[in-house]
Amino acid sequence: MYFQHSTLDPIGYWIRFEKTAEGVIGYAKFYDTTMGQDVRKMAKDANSIIGGFSIGFTSNDYEDIIAEYRDWE
């Protein structure tokens, strides 16, 4: 995990992801650094400006994604 997408600012790493009806739930370990712990605390705060995290991934199920996209047209 990187802060603000910067590879110079790692704050932790992803442990696993689960696909749910509401979306994707990610489980992470934050590093015991000032920035890692600050982001962790902000993410846990319901009133925080952090509303979520962006992730990069490669889908192994690309045919369904393409079919789903065609349905949007």
N, C-alpha and C positions, 0 to 999 in steps of 0.2 A: 504494500500500500504506500502510495506517495501523497504527500501534502501538496494540494493544488497541481497535481499531475507532474511535479518536478522530481525527476530521478535523483536529484541532489538532496531531497528531503524525505527519506523513507521514514514512515511512522509505524510500520507493522507489516503483518502479512495475513493473507486470507487462509483460513483453515478448511472451510467447506462452504458450499452453497446448496440451498434447497429451493426447488421450484414449487410454488404454491399457487392457489387460485388468485391470490392477491398480487403476486409477482415473485421476485426472487429474494430470499433471505440469505444474507451472508454472515458468516461467523468469522471473527478475526481476532488476532492477538496483536495488541499494541505494544510497541517497544517501551521499555522503561527509560524513556528520555523525556526531557521537558516538553518537547513538541508532541511526542506520541501520547503522553499522559494528558496534555492540554486538550488535544483533539478528542481523546476518549471521553474526558469529562464533558466537553461541549456536546458530543454526540448523545450522551446519556441524558442531558438536560432537555426536558420537554419544551422549554422556551428558547432553546438555542437557535442560532441562525443556520446551523447545520441540519438540513432536512433529509439528507441521504448521502450516499457515496456513489460515484460513478465507477464502473468496472469495465475492463476490456476483456473480451472473450472471443473464442472461435467456436462456432456452432458445428456440431457433427450431424445436425438435423437440418441441413440447408435446404433440402427439397421441400419440406413442410413450410419453411419460412418463405420460399419463393412462391409456393402455391397460395399461402396466406396473403402475400403481397399482391398477387394477381387478383385476389378477391376484392381488394380495396379499390381497384381501378374502375 
